[in-house]
């Protein structure tokens, strides 16, 4: 809980961080580079949409 004012603030941060972090976990070694870039672009667009909400 370092640097968080309360456990509630920590939980709120972790729940948002987890959703975004899962978007970017792409198994790079399993796919061709052009497909990886497409997935990465989709993840960035989705992240921007989440951030605006």
CHARMM internal coordinates of N, CA and C (Angstrom, degrees):
IC EDIT
DIST 1 N 1 CA 1.4459
DIST 1 CA 1 C 1.5245
ANGL 1 N 1 CA 1 C 110.74
DIST 1 C 2 N 1.2698
ANGL 1 CA 1 C 2 N 117.24
DIHE 1 N 1 CA 1 C 2 N 15.45
DIST 2 N 2 CA 1.4575
ANGL 1 C 2 N 2 CA 121.83
DIHE 1 CA 1 C 2 N 2 CA -177.99
DIST 2 CA 2 C 1.5326
ANGL 2 N 2 CA 2 C 110.37
DIHE 1 C 2 N 2 CA 2 C -55.21
DIST 2 C 3 N 1.3143
ANGL 2 CA 2 C 3 N 116.89
DIHE 2 N 2 CA 2 C 3 N 131.01
DIST 3 N 3 CA 1.4715
ANGL 2 C 3 N 3 CA 125.17
DIHE 2 CA 2 C 3 N 3 CA 177.16
DIST 3 CA 3 C 1.5264
ANGL 3 N 3 CA 3 C 114.87
DIHE 2 C 3 N 3 CA 3 C 69.40
DIST 3 C 4 N 1.2984
ANGL 3 CA 3 C 4 N 119.48
DIHE 3 N 3 CA 3 C 4 N 9.12
DIST 4 N 4 CA 1.4575
ANGL 3 C 4 N 4 CA 121.53
DIHE 3 CA 3 C 4 N 4 CA 174.53
DIST 4 CA 4 C 1.5255
ANGL 4 N 4 CA 4 C 108.63
DIHE 3 C 4 N 4 CA 4 C -107.04
DIST 4 C 5 N 1.3176
ANGL 4 CA 4 C 5 N 115.79
DIHE 4 N 4 CA 4 C 5 N 139.01
DIST 5 N 5 CA 1.4636
ANGL 4 C 5 N 5 CA 119.98
DIHE 4 CA 4 C 5 N 5 CA -176.53
DIST 5 CA 5 C 1.5242
ANGL 5 N 5 CA 5 C 112.52
DIHE 4 C 5 N 5 CA 5 C -69.93
DIST 5 C 6 N 1.3092
ANGL 5 CA 5 C 6 N 116.01
DIHE 5 N 5 CA 5 C 6 N -33.50
DIST 6 N 6 CA 1.4655
ANGL 5 C 6 N 6 CA 118.79
DIHE 5 CA 5 C 6 N 6 CA -179.60
DIST 6 CA 6 C 1.5236
ANGL 6 N 6 CA 6 C 109.41
DIHE 5 C 6 N 6 CA 6 C -150.51
DIST 6 C 7 N 1.2959
ANGL 6 CA 6 C 7 N 114.88
DIHE 6 N 6 CA 6 C 7 N 167.91
DIST 7 N 7 CA 1.4524
ANGL 6 C 7 N 7 CA 120.41
DIHE 6 CA 6 C 7 N 7 CA 178.62
DIST 7 CA 7 C 1.5326
ANGL 7 N 7 CA 7 C 110.28
DIHE 6 C 7 N 7 CA 7 C -65.96
DIST 7 C 8 N 1.3061
ANGL 7 CA 7 C 8 N 116.02
DIHE 7 N 7 CA 7 C 8 N -30.75
DIST 8 N 8 CA 1.4682
ANGL 7 C 8 N 8 CA 120.43
DIHE 7 CA 7 C 8 N 8 CA 178.80
DIST 8 CA 8 C 1.5270
ANGL 8 N 8 CA 8 C 111.29
DIHE 7 C 8 N 8 CA 8 C -64.77
DIST 8 C 9 N 1.3373
ANGL 8 CA 8 C 9 N 116.69
DIHE 8 N 8 CA 8 C 9 N -43.12
DIST 9 N 9 CA 1.4648
ANGL 8 C 9 N 9 CA 120.20
DIHE 8 CA 8 C 9 N 9 CA 177.30
DIST 9 CA 9 C 1.5272
ANGL 9 N 9 CA 9 C 110.95
DIHE 8 C 9 N 9 CA 9 C -63.75
DIST 9 C 10 N 1.3062
ANGL 9 CA 9 C 10 N 115.86
DIHE 9 N 9 CA 9 C 10 N -41.01
DIST 10 N 10 CA 1.4573
ANGL 9 C 10 N 10 CA 120.49
DIHE 9 CA 9 C 10 N 10 CA 177.80
DIST 10 CA 10 C 1.5194
ANGL 10 N 10 CA 10 C 110.62
DIHE 9 C 10 N 10 CA 10 C -61.11
DIST 10 C 11 N 1.3228
ANGL 10 CA 10 C 11 N 117.75
DIHE 10 N 10 CA 10 C 11 N -46.25
DIST 11 N 11 CA 1.4637
ANGL 10 C 11 N 11 CA 122.02
DIHE 10 CA 10 C 11 N 11 CA -178.78
DIST 11 CA 11 C 1.5211
ANGL 11 N 11 CA 11 C 111.15
DIHE 10 C 11 N 11 CA 11 C -62.97
DIST 11 C 12 N 1.3197
ANGL 11 CA 11 C 12 N 116.67
DIHE 11 N 11 CA 11 C 12 N -40.33
DIST 12 N 12 CA 1.4598
ANGL 11 C 12 N 12 CA 120.22
DIHE 11 CA 11 C 12 N 12 CA 179.05
DIST 12 CA 12 C 1.5286
ANGL 12 N 12 CA 12 C 110.98
DIHE 11 C 12 N 12 CA 12 C -63.51
DIST 12 C 13 N 1.3261
ANGL 12 CA 12 C 13 N 116.34
DIHE 12 N 12 CA 12 C 13 N -43.88
DIST 13 N 13 CA 1.4615
ANGL 12 C 13 N 13 CA 120.65
DIHE 12 CA 12 C 13 N 13 CA 178.84
DIST 13 CA 13 C 1.5235
ANGL 13 N 13 CA 13 C 111.01
DIHE 12 C 13 N 13 CA 13 C -63.52
DIST 13 C 14 N 1.3255
ANGL 13 CA 13 C 14 N 116.14
DIHE 13 N 13 CA 13 C 14 N -47.12
DIST 14 N 14 CA 1.4602
ANGL 13 C 14 N 14 CA 120.62
DIHE 13 CA 13 C 14 N 14 CA -176.64
DIST 14 CA 14 C 1.5224
ANGL 14 N 14 CA 14 C 111.12
DIHE 13 C 14 N 14 CA 14 C -63.79
DIST 14 C 15 N 1.3187
ANGL 14 CA 14 C 15 N 117.62
DIHE 14 N 14 CA 14 C 15 N -39.29
DIST 15 N 15 CA 1.4653
ANGL 14 C 15 N 15 CA 119.35
DIHE 14 CA 14 C 15 N 15 CA -179.05
DIST 15 CA 15 C 1.5267
ANGL 15 N 15 CA 15 C 111.45
DIHE 14 C 15 N 15 CA 15 C -65.70
DIST 15 C 16 N 1.3189
ANGL 15 CA 15 C 16 N 117.83
DIHE 15 N 15 CA 15 C 16 N -38.71
DIST 16 N 16 CA 1.4674
ANGL 15 C 16 N 16 CA 120.58
DIHE 15 CA 15 C 16 N 16 CA 176.92
DIST 16 CA 16 C 1.5281
ANGL 16 N 16 CA 16 C 110.75
DIHE 15 C 16 N 16 CA 16 C -71.99
DIST 16 C 17 N 1.3110
ANGL 16 CA 16 C 17 N 115.86
DIHE 16 N 16 CA 16 C 17 N -44.23
DIST 17 N 17 CA 1.4678
ANGL 16 C 17 N 17 CA 120.41
DIHE 16 CA 16 C 17 N 17 CA -179.12
DIST 17 CA 17 C 1.5185
ANGL 17 N 17 CA 17 C 110.93
DIHE 16 C 17 N 17 CA 17 C -59.95
DIST 17 C 18 N 1.3027
ANGL 17 CA 17 C 18 N 117.62
DIHE 17 N 17 CA 17 C 18 N -41.11
DIST 18 N 18 CA 1.4528
ANGL 17 C 18 N 18 CA 122.12
DIHE 17 CA 17 C 18 N 18 CA -178.39
DIST 18 CA 18 C 1.5254
ANGL 18 N 18 CA 18 C 111.39
DIHE 17 C 18 N 18 CA 18 C -62.77
DIST 18 C 19 N 1.3193
ANGL 18 CA 18 C 19 N 116.84
DIHE 18 N 18 CA 18 C 19 N -43.02
DIST 19 N 19 CA 1.4649
ANGL 18 C 19 N 19 CA 120.69
DIHE 18 CA 18 C 19 N 19 CA 179.42
DIST 19 CA 19 C 1.5202
ANGL 19 N 19 CA 19 C 110.90
DIHE 18 C 19 N 19 CA 19 C -61.23
DIST 19 C 20 N 1.3184
ANGL 19 CA 19 C 20 N 116.38
DIHE 19 N 19 CA 19 C 20 N -44.23
DIST 20 N 20 CA 1.4638
ANGL 19 C 20 N 20 CA 120.82
DIHE 19 CA 19 C 20 N 20 CA -178.34
DIST 20 CA 20 C 1.5234
ANGL 20 N 20 CA 20 C 111.00
DIHE 19 C 20 N 20 CA 20 C -72.16
DIST 20 C 21 N 1.3244
ANGL 20 CA 20 C 21 N 117.13
DIHE 20 N 20 CA 20 C 21 N -41.37
DIST 21 N 21 CA 1.4666
ANGL 20 C 21 N 21 CA 120.25
DIHE 20 CA 20 C 21 N 21 CA -179.90
DIST 21 CA 21 C 1.5292
ANGL 21 N 21 CA 21 C 111.09
DIHE 20 C 21 N 21 CA 21 C -61.55
DIST 21 C 22 N 1.3289
ANGL 21 CA 21 C 22 N 117.38
DIHE 21 N 21 CA 21 C 22 N -36.98
DIST 22 N 22 CA 1.4656
ANGL 21 C 22 N 22 CA 120.33
DIHE 21 CA 21 C 22 N 22 CA 179.54
DIST 22 CA 22 C 1.5252
ANGL 22 N 22 CA 22 C 112.03
DIHE 21 C 22 N 22 CA 22 C -64.82
DIST 22 C 23 N 1.3167
ANGL 22 CA 22 C 23 N 117.78
DIHE 22 N 22 CA 22 C 23 N -28.05
DIST 23 N 23 CA 1.4629
ANGL 22 C 23 N 23 CA 120.79
DIHE 22 CA 22 C 23 N 23 CA 178.60
DIST 23 CA 23 C 1.5229
ANGL 23 N 23 CA 23 C 111.37
DIHE 22 C 23 N 23 CA 23 C -64.58
DIST 23 C 24 N 1.3261
ANGL 23 CA 23 C 24 N 116.53
DIHE 23 N 23 CA 23 C 24 N -33.32
DIST 24 N 24 CA 1.4531
ANGL 23 C 24 N 24 CA 120.78
DIHE 23 CA 23 C 24 N 24 CA -171.82
DIST 24 CA 24 C 1.5267
ANGL 24 N 24 CA 24 C 113.53
DIHE 23 C 24 N 24 CA 24 C -96.12
DIST 24 C 25 N 1.3175
ANGL 24 CA 24 C 25 N 117.80
DIHE 24 N 24 CA 24 C 25 N 0.07
DIST 25 N 25 CA 1.4632
ANGL 24 C 25 N 25 CA 119.88
DIHE 24 CA 24 C 25 N 25 CA 177.89
DIST 25 CA 25 C 1.5234
ANGL 25 N 25 CA 25 C 108.73
DIHE 24 C 25 N 25 CA 25 C -85.60
DIST 25 C 26 N 1.3139
ANGL 25 CA 25 C 26 N 115.25
DIHE 25 N 25 CA 25 C 26 N 87.99
DIST 26 N 26 CA 1.4629
ANGL 25 C 26 N 26 CA 121.36
DIHE 25 CA 25 C 26 N 26 CA -179.02
DIST 26 CA 26 C 1.5288
ANGL 26 N 26 CA 26 C 107.05
DIHE 25 C 26 N 26 CA 26 C -112.86
DIST 26 C 27 N 1.3266
ANGL 26 CA 26 C 27 N 118.53
DIHE 26 N 26 CA 26 C 27 N 124.97
DIST 27 N 27 CA 1.4608
ANGL 26 C 27 N 27 CA 120.77
DIHE 26 CA 26 C 27 N 27 CA -179.81
DIST 27 CA 27 C 1.5267
ANGL 27 N 27 CA 27 C 111.13
DIHE 26 C 27 N 27 CA 27 C -68.57
DIST 27 C 28 N 1.3012
ANGL 27 CA 27 C 28 N 116.46
DIHE 27 N 27 CA 27 C 28 N 91.58
DIST 28 N 28 CA 1.4633
ANGL 27 C 28 N 28 CA 123.65
DIHE 27 CA 27 C 28 N 28 CA -171.88
DIST 28 CA 28 C 1.5281
ANGL 28 N 28 CA 28 C 113.31
DIHE 27 C 28 N 28 CA 28 C -58.48
DIST 28 C 29 N 1.2961
ANGL 28 CA 28 C 29 N 118.05
DIHE 28 N 28 CA 28 C 29 N -36.77
DIST 29 N 29 CA 1.4608
ANGL 28 C 29 N 29 CA 120.59
DIHE 28 CA 28 C 29 N 29 CA -175.17
DIST 29 CA 29 C 1.5345
ANGL 29 N 29 CA 29 C 113.51
DIHE 28 C 29 N 29 CA 29 C -74.68
DIST 29 C 30 N 1.3235
ANGL 29 CA 29 C 30 N 117.96
DIHE 29 N 29 CA 29 C 30 N -11.00
DIST 30 N 30 CA 1.4612
ANGL 29 C 30 N 30 CA 121.10
DIHE 29 CA 29 C 30 N 30 CA -175.58
DIST 30 CA 30 C 1.5254
ANGL 30 N 30 CA 30 C 114.38
DIHE 29 C 30 N 30 CA 30 C -93.99
DIST 30 C 31 N 1.3323
ANGL 30 CA 30 C 31 N 118.15
DIHE 30 N 30 CA 30 C 31 N -11.00
DIST 31 N 31 CA 1.4561
ANGL 30 C 31 N 31 CA 119.71
DIHE 30 CA 30 C 31 N 31 CA -170.97
DIST 31 CA 31 C 1.5326
ANGL 31 N 31 CA 31 C 111.35
DIHE 30 C 31 N 31 CA 31 C -133.38
DIST 31 C 32 N 1.3299
ANGL 31 CA 31 C 32 N 116.51
DIHE 31 N 31 CA 31 C 32 N 155.75
DIST 32 N 32 CA 1.4694
ANGL 31 C 32 N 32 CA 120.33
DIHE 31 CA 31 C 32 N 32 CA 177.03
DIST 32 CA 32 C 1.5314
ANGL 32 N 32 CA 32 C 111.26
DIHE 31 C 32 N 32 CA 32 C -67.31
DIST 32 C 33 N 1.3118
ANGL 32 CA 32 C 33 N 116.99
DIHE 32 N 32 CA 32 C 33 N 156.55
DIST 33 N 33 CA 1.4634
ANGL 32 C 33 N 33 CA 121.37
DIHE 32 CA 32 C 33 N 33 CA -174.86
DIST 33 CA 33 C 1.5255
ANGL 33 N 33 CA 33 C 113.37
DIHE 32 C 33 N 33 CA 33 C -62.03
DIST 33 C 34 N 1.3415
ANGL 33 CA 33 C 34 N 118.30
DIHE 33 N 33 CA 33 C 34 N -39.14
DIST 34 N 34 CA 1.4641
ANGL 33 C 34 N 34 CA 119.30
DIHE 33 CA 33 C 34 N 34 CA -179.37
DIST 34 CA 34 C 1.5378
ANGL 34 N 34 CA 34 C 111.17
DIHE 33 C 34 N 34 CA 34 C -65.53
DIST 34 C 35 N 1.3216
ANGL 34 CA 34 C 35 N 116.88
DIHE 34 N 34 CA 34 C 35 N -36.26
DIST 35 N 35 CA 1.4672
ANGL 34 C 35 N 35 CA 120.48
DIHE 34 CA 34 C 35 N 35 CA 177.61
DIST 35 CA 35 C 1.5369
ANGL 35 N 35 CA 35 C 110.08
DIHE 34 C 35 N 35 CA 35 C -70.19
DIST 35 C 36 N 1.3213
ANGL 35 CA 35 C 36 N 116.41
DIHE 35 N 35 CA 35 C 36 N -38.41
DIST 36 N 36 CA 1.4689
ANGL 35 C 36 N 36 CA 121.14
DIHE 35 CA 35 C 36 N 36 CA 177.33
DIST 36 CA 36 C 1.5279
ANGL 36 N 36 CA 36 C 110.28
DIHE 35 C 36 N 36 CA 36 C -60.86
DIST 36 C 37 N 1.3346
ANGL 36 CA 36 C 37 N 117.30
DIHE 36 N 36 CA 36 C 37 N -44.91
DIST 37 N 37 CA 1.4677
ANGL 36 C 37 N 37 CA 120.54
DIHE 36 CA 36 C 37 N 37 CA 179.02
DIST 37 CA 37 C 1.5221
ANGL 37 N 37 CA 37 C 111.31
DIHE 36 C 37 N 37 CA 37 C -63.58
DIST 37 C 38 N 1.3148
ANGL 37 CA 37 C 38 N 117.53
DIHE 37 N 37 CA 37 C 38 N -36.83
DIST 38 N 38 CA 1.4653
ANGL 37 C 38 N 38 CA 121.44
DIHE 37 CA 37 C 38 N 38 CA 177.32
DIST 38 CA 38 C 1.5366
ANGL 38 N 38 CA 38 C 110.77
DIHE 37 C 38 N 38 CA 38 C -64.80
DIST 38 C 39 N 1.3349
ANGL 38 CA 38 C 39 N 116.67
DIHE 38 N 38 CA 38 C 39 N -45.58
DIST 39 N 39 CA 1.4610
ANGL 38 C 39 N 39 CA 120.27
DIHE 38 CA 38 C 39 N 39 CA 178.18
DIST 39 CA 39 C 1.5229
ANGL 39 N 39 CA 39 C 111.33
DIHE 38 C 39 N 39 CA 39 C -63.61
DIST 39 C 40 N 1.3136
ANGL 39 CA 39 C 40 N 115.96
DIHE 39 N 39 CA 39 C 40 N -40.19
DIST 40 N 40 CA 1.4651
ANGL 39 C 40 N 40 CA 121.27
DIHE 39 CA 39 C 40 N 40 CA -179.97
DIST 40 CA 40 C 1.5335
ANGL 40 N 40 CA 40 C 110.34
DIHE 39 C 40 N 40 CA 40 C -64.39
DIST 40 C 41 N 1.3014
ANGL 40 CA 40 C 41 N 116.96
DIHE 40 N 40 CA 40 C 41 N -42.30
DIST 41 N 41 CA 1.4597
ANGL 40 C 41 N 41 CA 121.77
DIHE 40 CA 40 C 41 N 41 CA 178.09
DIST 41 CA 41 C 1.5334
ANGL 41 N 41 CA 41 C 110.93
DIHE 40 C 41 N 41 CA 41 C -62.53
DIST 41 C 42 N 1.3252
ANGL 41 CA 41 C 42 N 116.60
DIHE 41 N 41 CA 41 C 42 N -43.38
DIST 42 N 42 CA 1.4602
ANGL 41 C 42 N 42 CA 121.21
DIHE 41 CA 41 C 42 N 42 CA 177.65
DIST 42 CA 42 C 1.5186
ANGL 42 N 42 CA 42 C 110.71
DIHE 41 C 42 N 42 CA 42 C -62.04
DIST 42 C 43 N 1.3259
ANGL 42 CA 42 C 43 N 116.75
DIHE 42 N 42 CA 42 C 43 N -41.92
DIST 43 N 43 CA 1.4622
ANGL 42 C 43 N 43 CA 121.00
DIHE 42 CA 42 C 43 N 43 CA 179.15
DIST 43 CA 43 C 1.5264
ANGL 43 N 43 CA 43 C 110.82
DIHE 42 C 43 N 43 CA 43 C -63.61
DIST 43 C 44 N 1.3331
ANGL 43 CA 43 C 44 N 117.22
DIHE 43 N 43 CA 43 C 44 N -40.91
DIST 44 N 44 CA 1.4683
ANGL 43 C 44 N 44 CA 120.40
DIHE 43 CA 43 C 44 N 44 CA 179.52
DIST 44 CA 44 C 1.5287
ANGL 44 N 44 CA 44 C 110.87
DIHE 43 C 44 N 44 CA 44 C -65.40
DIST 44 C 45 N 1.3247
ANGL 44 CA 44 C 45 N 117.29
DIHE 44 N 44 CA 44 C 45 N -39.92
DIST 45 N 45 CA 1.4664
ANGL 44 C 45 N 45 CA 120.71
DIHE 44 CA 44 C 45 N 45 CA 177.86
DIST 45 CA 45 C 1.5254
ANGL 45 N 45 CA 45 C 111.14
DIHE 44 C 45 N 45 CA 45 C -64.88
DIST 45 C 46 N 1.3096
ANGL 45 CA 45 C 46 N 117.09
DIHE 45 N 45 CA 45 C 46 N -41.91
DIST 46 N 46 CA 1.4497
ANGL 45 C 46 N 46 CA 121.24
DIHE 45 CA 45 C 46 N 46 CA 178.66
DIST 46 CA 46 C 1.5290
ANGL 46 N 46 CA 46 C 110.56
DIHE 45 C 46 N 46 CA 46 C -65.92
DIST 46 C 47 N 1.3311
ANGL 46 CA 46 C 47 N 116.97
DIHE 46 N 46 CA 46 C 47 N -39.13
DIST 47 N 47 CA 1.4653
ANGL 46 C 47 N 47 CA 121.63
DIHE 46 CA 46 C 47 N 47 CA 177.57
DIST 47 CA 47 C 1.5251
ANGL 47 N 47 CA 47 C 110.03
DIHE 46 C 47 N 47 CA 47 C -61.40
DIST 47 C 48 N 1.3244
ANGL 47 CA 47 C 48 N 116.68
DIHE 47 N 47 CA 47 C 48 N -42.82
DIST 48 N 48 CA 1.4750
ANGL 47 C 48 N 48 CA 120.76
DIHE 47 CA 47 C 48 N 48 CA 179.39
DIST 48 CA 48 C 1.5289
ANGL 48 N 48 CA 48 C 110.12
DIHE 47 C 48 N 48 CA 48 C -63.03
DIST 48 C 49 N 1.3308
ANGL 48 CA 48 C 49 N 116.52
DIHE 48 N 48 CA 48 C 49 N -40.03
DIST 49 N 49 CA 1.4617
ANGL 48 C 49 N 49 CA 120.87
DIHE 48 CA 48 C 49 N 49 CA 178.82
DIST 49 CA 49 C 1.5297
ANGL 49 N 49 CA 49 C 110.68
DIHE 48 C 49 N 49 CA 49 C -64.28
DIST 49 C 50 N 1.3353
ANGL 49 CA 49 C 50 N 117.31
DIHE 49 N 49 CA 49 C 50 N -42.04
DIST 50 N 50 CA 1.4572
ANGL 49 C 50 N 50 CA 122.02
DIHE 49 CA 49 C 50 N 50 CA 179.12
DIST 50 CA 50 C 1.5342
ANGL 50 N 50 CA 50 C 110.15
DIHE 49 C 50 N 50 CA 50 C -65.21
DIST 50 C 51 N 1.3219
ANGL 50 CA 50 C 51 N 116.32
DIHE 50 N 50 CA 50 C 51 N -41.50
DIST 51 N 51 CA 1.4538
ANGL 50 C 51 N 51 CA 121.20
DIHE 50 CA 50 C 51 N 51 CA -177.91
DIST 51 CA 51 C 1.5288
ANGL 51 N 51 CA 51 C 111.95
DIHE 50 C 51 N 51 CA 51 C -64.94
DIST 51 C 52 N 1.3215
ANGL 51 CA 51 C 52 N 116.95
DIHE 51 N 51 CA 51 C 52 N -32.88
DIST 52 N 52 CA 1.4730
ANGL 51 C 52 N 52 CA 121.32
DIHE 51 CA 51 C 52 N 52 CA 179.44
DIST 52 CA 52 C 1.5241
ANGL 52 N 52 CA 52 C 111.79
DIHE 51 C 52 N 52 CA 52 C -73.28
DIST 52 C 53 N 1.3256
ANGL 52 CA 52 C 53 N 116.60
DIHE 52 N 52 CA 52 C 53 N -28.29
DIST 53 N 53 CA 1.4712
ANGL 52 C 53 N 53 CA 120.61
DIHE 52 CA 52 C 53 N 53 CA -175.74
DIST 53 CA 53 C 1.5000
ANGL 53 N 53 CA 53 C 112.72
DIHE 52 C 53 N 53 CA 53 C -72.70
END
COOR INIT
IC SEED 1 N 1 CA 1 C
IC BUILD
